[in-house]
Amino acid sequence: MPSAASAVSAVPRVAIVVVAAGSGTRLGADMPKAFVGLDSRTILRHALVQVAEVPDAQVIVVAPEGREGDALTDLLGALGDDRDRGSVVAGGDTRQRSVAAGLRAVWPDVEVVLIHDAARALTPAAVFARVIGAVDAGAAGVIPVVPVVDTIKRVDNEEIIGVVDRSLLSAAQTPQGFRRDVLDAAYRAADAEFTDDAALVADAGYTVATVAGDERSFKITTPADLDRARALVTRADAASLAAPSRLDPHVVVPRVGIGTDVHAVGGEGTLWLAGLAWPGEAPLSGHSDGDAVAHAIVDALLAAAGLGDIGTHFGTDRPEFAGAHADAFLSRTREILAAAGFRIGNVSVQMQARRPRFSPRRHEAEAVLSAALGAPVSVSATTTDGLGFTGTGEGVSAYAVALVWSA
């Protein structure tokens, strides 16, 4: 394999180090985890198929010592005609040493380095693009995260001693991306073992940002994880064969849904809108908090997936959602779609209201909604020039469009 960037037509500015040197002990396999099959292809091959979608990137696979040839076979199969941008190196006896081995193979002109675990074999190419984009926008380091949806308890000696506020928690995924100079400096300074590269970089004094991860980017660690991954691969293969167009059986067609919601002024307490509290503004009435923006998002997502509407899943017969806010609605909707085999692409919402003045808090609202949903949400607001109930300030309406994909 070539060892210099001159072997390809364009000099890569991005390198992706795919760490595949794990033993797979917890998986109960009789071989290194990366070479266990999901179908006719290995875990590593599935991971590399997504990595290969990143254009003009150097790809370095860190393989267990003695299995470099197997890794090379998977790498060449994934890269096809772009094989000149790939190489394989032997890993070390820890993850950190394996990453360091991969970094030594990065070409000199590379500016951005991504570290990816092969065990997260189903990570979509879009996550790689989000991480690269955030580093290009100025972040020293970036990791994809997903919200923690389970209730987290603090336990001591098998007794519950408290509850952890899950709104402050996120689950870290890969690929984790960094400026090349930052990552090199952090590895030179490292004097301890860290569980991931973000922790190592943060310990060196750099700030690490986050972008939205993906539910499919779970780590294949246990036999149950392997079963889940195999089920997703089987379902994706079946969906591609059933696609209306046979020109390319691997094309997955997106589904679009529209949702609307209206709430009148006249509730009690604080106004909640677009996932935010608005002290001093007239509250909206409703079974929950009257958040028309969040409720329109829910309807759009359920419509796109063909799973009913907000009344189907969050009606007045569900007392646990009385007074609930956007994070409860969106996280539960996300779970409903995932269980039905759908992943969320993005959502766009327009709100019509006389008040509150939305633009100063737009970015805050989008961040809250996106974090709860695990996917990008954009929100715009407008008035109706004094016309209708929104123009007179009697209520708020919202219109949402959502895009989802079969997982």
VEXLUMRO-939193 format. One record per residue: residue in three letters; x, y, z of N, C-alpha, C, O in turn. Coordinates in steps of 0.02 Angstrom, whole numbers, plus 50000, padded with zeros to 5 digits. Example, Ala and Ser with C-alpha at 12.3 -4.5 7.8 and 13.67 -1.06 7.14 Angstrom:
<rs>
ALA506604971650390506154977550390506604983550390507124983450423 SER506424988850354506844994750357506455000250394506705005750402 
</rs>
This chain:
<rs>
MET500424994050000500005000050000500435006250000500975006250029 PRO500205011749967500605017849966500665020750036500215019750078 SER501195024150048501305027250114501365034750109501525038050159 ALA501235037550052501295044750044500685047450007500395044049966 ALA500505053750024499925056749994499985057749920499485058649886 SER500595057549893500685058549822500385052949780500335053649719 ALA500185047449812499915041749775499205042949753498945039049713 VAL498875048149778498185049549758498155056049720498625060049723 SER497595057049684497545062849640497465069249678497705074449655 ALA497135069149736497045075149777497375073949845497305068449873 VAL497725078949871498045078149936497515078549990497205083849998 PRO497395073250028496865073350079497025078350135497595078950156 ARG496515081850158496575086150216496255082950277496295085550332 VAL495925077150267495595073450321495865066350321495935063150269 ALA496005063750381496185056650389495705053550439495505056750488 ILE495515047250427495085043550472495455037350495495625033050455 VAL495585037050560495915031250590495375026650618495015028550664 VAL495305020750589494795015950610495125010850657495545006850635 VAL494935010950719495245006650770494884999950771494294999550789 ALA495234994650751494924988050745495354982750779495354976950758 ALA495724984750832496204980150863495934976850926496304973450962 GLY495274977750941494994974851002494944967250999494894964250945 SER494964964151058494964956851062494274953751055494204948151031 GLY493764957451075493084954751072492914949851128492474945651119 THR493254950351184493144945751240492414945851263492114940551273 ARG492134951851273491454952451298490944950151246490374948651263 LEU491144949851183490704947451131490664939851131490204936851102 GLY491144936651165491144929351168491344926151102491184920351090 ALA491714929851060491924927250995492594923751002492974925151048 ASP492744919350954493384915850954493874919150907494354916050883 MET493754925650894494184929450849494124936850869493664938650905 PRO494584941050845494514948250859493844950850834493604948850781 LYS493544955250874492854957450861492754960150791492234958850760 ALA493224963850764493144967050699493024962150643492754963950591 PHE493214955850653493164950850599492574946050608492504941150571 VAL492154947550658491534943750666491044946150613491014952050597 GLY490654941550585490194943350531489534946150556489264943850606 LEU489284951350521488604953650531488134950050482487594947850501 ASP488354949350421488034945250371488594941650335488994938150366 SER488634942450269489214939650233489834943950240490374942050218 ARG489754949750272490304954450281490454955250355490014954450397 THR491074956950370491284957650439491054964350469490834968850433 ILE491114964850535490984971150569491424976650539491194982150526 LEU492064975050529492524980050502492304982250432492314988150417 ARG492114977550390491914979350321491314983950322491284988750284 HIS490824982550365490244986950369490454993950391490204998950364 ALA490904994450440491135000950462491485004650406491385010650397 LEU491895001150367492285004350315491855006550256492035011250220 VAL491285003250245490835005450192490595012550205490555016650159 GLN490445014250268490245021050285490835025850283490765031550259 VAL491405023650306492005027850305492185029750233492395035350219 ALA492105024950187492285026150117491855031550085492035034150032 GLU491275033150116490835038350089491115045350101490895050150069 VAL491605045950146491905052550158492385053950100492875050250092 PRO492275059150060492675060050000493395062250015493515066250060 ASP493855059549976494555061649977494865061550047495255066050064 ALA494705056550086495005055950153495485050150154495355044850125 GLN496055051150188496495045450200496175040850251495875043150300 VAL496215034350241495915029450286496455024850312496815021650273 ILE496515024450379497015020150410496655015250456496305017350502 VAL496735008950444496445003850487496975001350535497524999350514 VAL496825001450599497274998750650497014991750668496494991050700 ALA497384986650648497164979750654497554976150709498094978350728 PRO497274970650736497664966650783498294963850749498274962150690 GLU498834963550786499444960950757499334953850732499084949550768 GLY499534952550670499424946150639498804945650596498724940850558 ARG498354950750601497744950750561497744956450511497214958450486 GLU498334959250496498364964850449498104962850380497784966850347 GLY498244956750359498024954550293497264954250287496984956250236 ASP496934951850339496194951650339495904958750337495424960150302 ALA496214963250376495984970150376496084973350307495654977250285 LEU496644971850275496784974550209496254972250158496054976050114 THR496044966050163495534963450118494884967350126494574969250077 ASP494684968550189494074972550201494154979750176493694982550147 LEU494744982550187494864989450167494834990250091494514994850066 LEU495154985750055495154986249982494454985149954494254988349905 GLY494074980649986493394979549963492954985649972492514986949931 ALA493064989350026492654995250039492855001249996492435004949973 LEU493515002149985493755007949948493705007049872493655012049836 GLY493725001049848493674999849776494235003349738494825002249751 ASP494045007549690494535010949649494935016149687495445018649663 ASP494715017949748495065022949789495555019749837495735022749888 ARG495765013649823496175009949871496835013349887497135011849939 ASP497075017949845497715021249858497685025749920498205027649946 ARG497095027449942497055031750001496995027850066496875030750119 GLY497075021250063497015017150123497655013650142498085012450099 SER497735011950206498295008050230498095004650295497605006450326 VAL498494999650314498374995750375499004995850417499554994950391 VAL498924996750483499484996350530499284991750587498684990650599 ALA499774989050621499644984750679499524988950741499864994050751 GLY499054986750783498894990450843499324988450902499754984150897 GLY499194991750959499564990351020499154986351069498634983651051 ASP499384985951131499044981951181498514985851219498174982951261 THR498424992251204497874996251230497585000251173497895001151121 ARG496975002751184496665006851132497075013051117497165014851060 GLN497325016251170497705022451162498335021251121498515025351078 ARG498675015651133499275014051094499105012251022499495013550977 SER498515009351013498305007750944498165014150905498355014850847 VAL497825018950938497705025350905498365028850888498455031550834 ALA498835028650935499485031750923499825028650863500155032150824 ALA499755022050854500045018750795499715021250732500055022350681 GLY499065022250734498725024950676498925032050660498995033850602 LEU499025036050711499225043050701499915043650668500045048250630 ARG500345038850682501005039050652500975037950576501455039450540 ALA500415035150552500345033850481499965039350444499865038850383 VAL499755044550480499385050050448499855054050404500415055750425 TRP499635055750344500055059450297500175066550321499765069450356 PRO500745069550302500945076050330500455081750316500395086150358 ASP500115081750259499685087450242498995087050274498595091650265 VAL498835081750309498175081050340498095086350395498545087550435 GLU497495089450396497355094750445496845092550498496845095150554 VAL496405087850480495875085550524495925077950530495965074450480 VAL495915075450592495955068250603495335065950641495155068850692 LEU495025060650615494465057450648494675050650674495025046850639 ILE494475049050735494615042450764493935038950771493475041450803 HIS493895033050741493245029450739493345022250761493825018950741 ASP492885019850802492895012850824492545008550773491965009750756 ALA492885003450749492574998850701491964995550731491504993650694 ALA491944994850797491374991650830490734995750822490184993050832 ARG490795002050805490195006050789490085005550713490135010550677 ALA489944999550691489974997850620489425000950578489505001550518 LEU488865003050610488305005550571488245013150574487725015850556 THR488765016450597488755023750600488665026650530489065025250486 PRO488135030750519488015033450452488565038350431488875041650473 ALA488665038950366489165043650340489005050850360489455054950365 ALA488355052350370488165059250388488475061450454488605067350464 VAL488585056750500488895058550564489615060750553489855065550585 PHE489975057350508490655059450492490655066550464491085070550482 ALA490175068050421490135074650391490005079950444490295085450440 ARG489575078450493489435083350546490055084750588490185090550605 VAL490425079550604491035080450644491545084550606491835089250634 ILE491665082850543492155086650503491935093950497492355098450503 GLY491295095050485491045101850478491155106050541491325111950537 ALA491065102950600491165106550662491895108350674492055113850697 VAL492345103750656493065105350662493245110850612493615115450629 ASP492995110350552493125115650502492865122350525493135127550506 ALA492335122350566492035128650590492435131650647492265137150670 GLY492955128150671493385131150722493475127250786493875129350829 ALA493125121650795493195117850856493865114150857494085111550806 ALA494175113950916494805110050923494665102650922495055098750895 GLY494105100750951493895093650952493145093250953492805097650979 VAL492875087850924492155087050918491985079650927492325075350900 ILE491455078250965491215071350970490465071250957490105075950976 PRO490215065950925489485065150918489195062250982489495057851013 VAL488615064751002488295062251063487555061151051487255064051006 VAL487255056951093486535056051094486305056951165486675055451212 PRO485685059451175485435060451243485365053851280485235048651249 VAL485445054051345485315048251387484565048151402484305052851431 VAL484225042851382483495042551389483265038651450482705039551473 ASP483695034351477483515030551537483575034851599483975039551601 THR483185033251650483275036451715483905033451747483975027351752 ILE484355037851769485005035751796484995036351872484855041751899 LYS485135030951907485145030751980485865030352006486285027151975 ARG485995033752061486625032952096486535027252147486075027452188 VAL486985022352144486915016352186487545015452227488095016152201 ASP487455013852290488015012352335487835006052374487325005852409 ASN488255000952369488144994652406487444991952392487084989752437 GLU487254991952327486614989252302486004993152326485444990652322 GLU486104999252352485545003352373485545009852333486065012752320 ILE484945012052313484875018352276484965024152325484625024552376 ILE485435028652308485565034252353485425040952319485525046252349 GLY485185040752257485025047052224484875046052151484955040552124 VAL484665051452119484505051352047484945056452013485035062052038 VAL485225054651955485645059151916485205062851866484805059751832 ASP485295069351861484915073351813485145071651743485685073751721 ARG484735067851706484955065451640484975071051588485265070151535 SER484655076851603484685082351555485405084951548485565088451499 LEU485835083251596486535085351593486985080051564487595080951560 LEU486695074351544487085068651521486995067451446486455068651419 SER487515065251414487495062951345487945056951338488435056251374 ALA487765052451292488185046651278488645048151220488415050051166 ALA489295047251230489785048851179489845043251128489795037351145 GLN489945045151065490025040351011490665042050972491045046350992 THR490775038550918491305040150870490985040550801490445037750791 PRO491305044050754491995046350754492085052750796491645057050798 GLN492655053150829492835059250865493365062850823493865059950803 GLY493235069250809493665072950764494055078450798493815081450846 PHE494665079750773495105084650804495535088150751495675085350698 ARG495735094150767496265097250728496895092950735497045090550790 ARG497245092050682497835087550683498335089850735498605085750773 ASP498475096350738498975098750785498755097750858499165096350901 VAL498105098350870497845097450938497925090150960498155088751015 LEU497725085450916497765078450933498485076150943498635072450989 ASP498925078350898499625076450905499915078950971500275075351005 ALA499755085250988500025088151050499745084451111500105083251159 ALA499105082751109498795079251165499105072351176499215070251233 TYR499245068851121499555062251128500275062751153500505058451191 ARG500625067951131501315068751157501315070151232501775068151267 ALA500805073651256500775075651327500455070351371500515070851432 ALA500125065351343499745060551383500205056651430500715053851409 ASP500015056351493500405052551542499965047451579500155044951632 ALA499365046051550498905041151580498485038251524498475040851468 GLU498125032751539497675029751491496975032851497496725033751553 PHE496675034551441496005037551440495535032951402495735029151359 THR494885033551419494395029151388494235031151317494015026951277 ASP494335037451299494245039451230494695045451216495005048251261 ASP494725047351152495175052651132494945059451155495355063951167 ALA494285060351162494035066751186494275068151257494445073851273 ALA494285062951299494525063851368495265065651368495485069851408 LEU495655062451325496365063851320496485071151299496915074551326 VAL496105073351248496185080151223495955085251275496275090451284 ALA495405083751310495165088251362495665088851419495765094251447 ASP495995083151436496495083251489497095087551470497435090251513 ALA497215088251405497765092451382497575099851381497985104051363 GLY496955101451400496755108451407496335111251351496205117251349 TYR496115107051304495725109351248494975108251261494785103751298 THR494565112551231493835111851237493585107351181493765108051123 VAL493155102651200492865097951152492125099451144491745099551193 ALA491915100651082491215102151067490835095751049491135090451044 THR490175096351039489775090651021489345092050960489185097850945 VAL489165086850924488665087050871488195081150883488335076750923 ALA487635081150847487155075850855487435069150829487705068850774 GLY487365064050870487565057350849486995053850814486565057050784 ASP486985047250818486465043350784486345036950824486815033850849 GLU485705034950829485545028950867485885022750839486025017950875 ARG486015022750773486325016850743487075016350758487395011450740 SER487345021450790488055021550804488215018250872488695020150905 PHE487805013450892487945009950954488555005450946488715003450890 LYS488875004051001489485000050999489314992651007488984990751055 ILE489544988550962489434981350966489924978551016490514977651002 THR489674977051076490104974751131489894967951157490314963751172 THR489244966751162488974960551190488614956551137488474959151083 PRO488454950251151488054946351103487394949651086487164949251029 ALA487074953051134486444956451120486544962151070486124963251027 ASP487104965751077487264971051028487354968050958487134971050909 LEU487674962350955487794959150890487124957050858487034957950798 ASP486674954450899486014952550873485644958750847485324958450794 ARG485684964150884485354970350862485644972750795485264974750751 ALA486304972650789486614974950727486424970450669486274972850614 ARG486414963950680486224959350627485504960450605485344959950546 ALA485054961850653484354963150636484294969450593483904969550545 LEU484674974650611484644980850572484914979850502484634982450453 VAL485454976050495485734974750428485234970750387485144972150328 THR484924965750417484434961650381483844965850358483614965150302 ARG483604970250403483034974450386483214979350330482804980450285 ALA483814982050333484024986750280484074983250213483884986050161 ASP484334977050213484374973350151483694971850122483584972350062 ALA483224969950166482544968450143482204974750115481854974350065 ALA482324980450148482014986650125482284988650057481914991150015 SER482934987750047483224989749983482964985349926482864987749870 LEU482844978949940482574974549889481854976149872481634974949816 ALA481494978949921480794980649910480694987749885480124989949874 ALA481244991449875481184998349852480864998649784480964994249742 PRO480465003949771480125004549707480605004749648480455002049595 SER481175007949657481655008549602482165002949607482475001949659 ARG482264999149552482754993849551483404996149518483854992149506 LEU483445002649502484055005049470484645004549518485205002949498 ASP484515005749581485035005149632484705002349695484385006049731 PRO484774996049709484434992949765484674995449832484374993749884 HIS485214999449834485475001849898485205008849916485355011349970 VAL484815011849872484535018449886483955017749935483495013749923 VAL483975021449988483425021550037483035028050028483315033450032 VAL482385027350015481975033149999481745036550064481485033150108 PRO481835043150071481605046550132480845047250133480525047050080 ARG480565048150192479845049250200479755055950234480125057850279 VAL479245059650212479125066450235478445066750269477955063850245 GLY478415070350325477775071250360477665078550377478145082450385 ILE477035080550382476845087350399476445087250464476025082850474 GLY476585091850508476215092350571476025099550587476405104150571 THR475455100450617475235107150638474975106750709474755101450732 ASP474995112350744474695112550811474515119750827474835124550805 VAL473985120550866473735127050886473565126850960473255122050983 HIS473755131950996473555132651066473355139751080473655144551056 ALA472825140451120472575147051138472915149751200473115145851244 VAL472965156251204473195159451265472665158451319472065158651305 GLY472895157251381472405156451434472585151051484472175149151526 GLY473195148551481473405143451528473635146551594473535152551607 GLU473925142351636474165144651701474925143751705475215139551670 GLY475225147751747475945147151758476365150751706476225156551689 THR476875147351680477365150351635477245147951563477045142251552 LEU477365152451515477325150551445477905145951428478485147551442 TRP477755140151397478265135751370478165135251295477615133651271 LEU478695136851257478645136851184479325135251154479825138051175 ALA479335130751106479955128551073480455125751124481055126551116 GLY480195122451175480615119251225480895123851278481285121651320 LEU480705130251276480975135251323480425138251366479845138651345 ALA480605140151427480155144051470480225151451453480775153851440 TRP479645154951452479645162151435479315165951492478725167751487 PRO479675167351545479385170951602479115177851580479415181251539 GLY478545179651608478245186151593477795186151532477455191151520 GLU477775180651494477345180251435476705176351453476715172151498 ALA476165177751417475535174451430475585167051413475765165351357 PRO475425162551460475475155351447474925152751401474395155951394 LEU475055147051370474565143851327474205138351364474475135351411 SER473595136951344473205131651375473325125051339473495124951280 GLY473245119451376473335112951345473395107551397473495108951456 HIS473335101151375473385095451421474085095151451474165093451510 SER474585096751411475275096851437475455104151449475115107551487 ASP475995106551418476195113451429475975118051373476135124051374 GLY475615115451323475375119551268475905121651219475805126551183 ASP476475118151217477015120051172476855118051100476975112351080 ALA476575122751063476345121350995476915119150949476815114950905 VAL477505121950959478075120250917478265112950926478345109250878 ALA478345110850989478535103951003478005099150979478155093750952 HIS477375100950988476825096450969476775095750893476615090350868 ALA476905101050857476915100650783477475096150759477395092350711 ILE478045096350793478605091950775478405084650785478535080450742 VAL478085083150841477865076350854477395073850800477475068350774 ASP476905077950782476425075950730476765074850663476595070050627 ALA477235079150645477585078450581477985071950579477985068450528 LEU478335070250633478735064150635478305057950632478455053250595 LEU477775057850671477335052050671476995051150603476905045550580 ALA476815056750571476505056450505477005053650454476815049650411 ALA477625055850457478135053550410478235045950415478335042550365 ALA478205043350476478315036250487477675032150482477695026050485 GLY477105035550473476465031950469476265028850534475985023350535 LEU476395032250590476275029550657475745033250695475765033550756 GLY475255036150659474715039650692474875046950704475225050150664 ASP474625049750759474735056750774474835057650849474875052750886 ILE474885063850870475045065250940474505062550988474665060451043 GLY473875062650965473345060051006473385052551016473165049851067 THR473685049050967473755041850971474215039851029474095034951063 HIS474745043751038475265041751086475285046151149475565044051200 PHE475005052151145475075056851201474395059951220474375065651244 GLY473845056351211473175059051223473045060451297473455059151340 THR472445063051309472245064751377472175058651421472115059251482 ASP472175052651390472155046451430472845044451455472925039151486 ARG473355048651442474035047251465474225052451517474545057451501 PRO474025051451580474135056551632474865058251643475025063651668 GLU475325053651625476035055051636476285060751594476825063551607 PHE475905062651541476115068251499475755074751516475855079851482 ALA475335074751567475015080851589475545085551616475915083851663 GLY475595091551587476095096351608476795094951582477265098551600 ALA476875089751541477545088051517477795093151467477405096551433 HIS478465093751462478775098551417479055095151355479005089051347 ALA479355099151312479575096751246480045090751251479995086051211 ASP480505090851299480995085351302480665078651312480895073651284 ALA480135078351352479775072051363479435069751299479465063851281 PHE479105074351264478755072651203479235070451148479115065351114 LEU479775074151139480225072651083480635066351096480735062451050 SER480865065451157481255059451171480825053151164481065048051139 ARG480205053551185479755047851178479585046551104479555040851083 THR479485051851066479345051050994479945047850960479865043550916 ARG480525049950978481135046950951481165039450965481345035550921 GLU480975037451026480965030351044480455026551003480575020950981 ILE479865029550992479335026350954479565025050882479455019650855 LEU479885030050852480125029250783480675024050779480685019950733 ALA481145024250827481695019450826481435012250832481675007750799 ALA480935011250876480655004650885480315002050822480274996050810 ALA480055006750781479725004950719480215004550660480005003250604 GLY480855005750673481355005050620481485011350581481665010950522 PHE481385017250611481505023550576482025027650613482085027350674 ARG482405031450574482855036450603482665043250576482405043850520 ILE482795048350615482585055150599483125058750560483705058850581 GLY482935061850505483405065850466483445072850494483955074750523 ASN482915076750486482895083450514482175085850517481735082850487 VAL482065091350553481395094250559481455101850551481925104950577 SER480985104750515480945112050508480255114350532479745111450513 VAL480245119450574479625121950603479565129450592480045133150597 GLN478955131550575478805138750576478255140150626477735136750626 MET478375145050669477885147050720477575153750700477925158250677 GLN476925154350709476575160650696476295163150763475895159750794 ALA476515168950783476315171750848476465179150850476935181550818 ARG476065182650889476205189750902476755190550953477195194950947 ARG476735186351004477245186051055477365178651073476925174551061 PRO477945176951100478505181151121478955183051061478885180251007 ARG479415187751073479905189451022480415183851020480805182851067 PHE480415180250965480765173850963481495174250942481905170450968 SER481665178850898482325178750866482905178950916483415175650902 PRO482875182550973483455182551018483605175651049484165174451072 ARG483105171151048483215164551080483165158851030483095153051049 ARG483185160450965483115155350914483635149750922483465143850924 HIS484265151650927484795146650931484735142450994484875136450993 GLU484525145551048484425141851111483865136651102483935130951124 ALA483315138751071482765134151060482965128451015482795122651028 GLU483315129950961483525124750914483985119650948483955113750934 ALA484425122150992484875117551027484495112951074484645106951077 VAL484015115651110483625111551157483215106351120483205100451139 LEU482875108351067482455103751029482885098450994482695092550993 SER483445100450966483885095750931484165090550980484215084650963 ALA484355092751039484635088151089484115083051111484265077151119 ALA483495085351121482965080751143482795075751088482625069951103 LEU482825077951026482625073650970483205069450943483095064250912 GLY483825071650956484395068150929484485069150855484785065050821 ALA484215074650829484265076250758484175083850750483885087050794 PRO484415086650695484375094050686483655096550681483245093750645 VAL483515101750718482865105150715482995112550703483385115750739 SER482685115350652482725122550638482035125650650481525122650634 VAL482025131650679481395134950696481415142050670481905145650680 SER480885144050637480805151050617480145153650646479715149750665 ALA480085160150649479475163250677479265169150635479675172550605 THR478615170150631478345175650593477705178150626477425174750668 THR477485184050606476835186650627476365186350568476565184550512 THR475735187950579475245187950525474955194850513474375195550492 ASP475355199950527475155206950514474485208550546474065212150517 GLY474375206050607473765207650644473155203750623472615204850650 LEU473225199150576472655195350551472565188850590473055185650609 GLY471935187050602471775180650634471965180450708472195185450736 PHE471845174550739471965173950811472695174650829472855176950884 THR473155172750784473865173650799474055181050795474475183450832 GLY473725184650750473875191750742473625195950800473925201050818 THR473065193850830472795197550887473095195350954472945198351006 GLY473515190150952473825187751013473405183051053473545181851112 GLU472875180251022472435175551058472715168451061472475164251099 GLY473215167051019473485160351018474115159850977474355164850949 VAL474385153750972474995152350935474865146350890474545141550911 SER475125146450829475085140750785475785138950761476235143150759 ALA475875132650744476535130350720476435125150666475955121250667 TYR476895125150617476865120650560477555117450553478065120950550 ALA477575110850551478215107250548478235102450489477735099550469 VAL478835101750461478975096850410479555092550434480075095150455 ALA479465085950432479975081350456480175076350403479765074350361 LEU480815074450404481065069450358481335063650399481735064550444 VAL481115057550382481355051550416481585046450364481395046750306 TRP481995041650387482255036350344482125029650377482105029150438 SER482045024550337482025017850364482725016050389483215016750354 ALA482745013650451483385011950481483665005550451484205003350470 
</rs>
